């Protein structure tokens, strides 16, 4: 009974995060960049996802480099990849 009460209280204080999806054709570059940066800057407030209509088997390496460079320039670290 007490455990259930505590669980209910935690849910009231921590409502579920809203979900945001970034969609592009291949899900290998633009949507991946958007998802990574959004998670980095606002991941504590929202759940972010990326998807594509014709997905590629791997992330575009230019996108990976761009994300790393952007975060390194901002924070001096690589905290996403």
HELIX and SHEET records of a PDB file:
HELIX    1   1 UNK A    2  UNK A   13  1                                  12    
HELIX    2   2 UNK A   30  UNK A   42  1                                  13    
HELIX    3   3 UNK A   61  UNK A   75  1                                  15    
SHEET    1   A 2 UNK A  18  UNK A  24  0                                        
SHEET    2   A 2 UNK A  46  UNK A  52  1                                        
END                                                                             
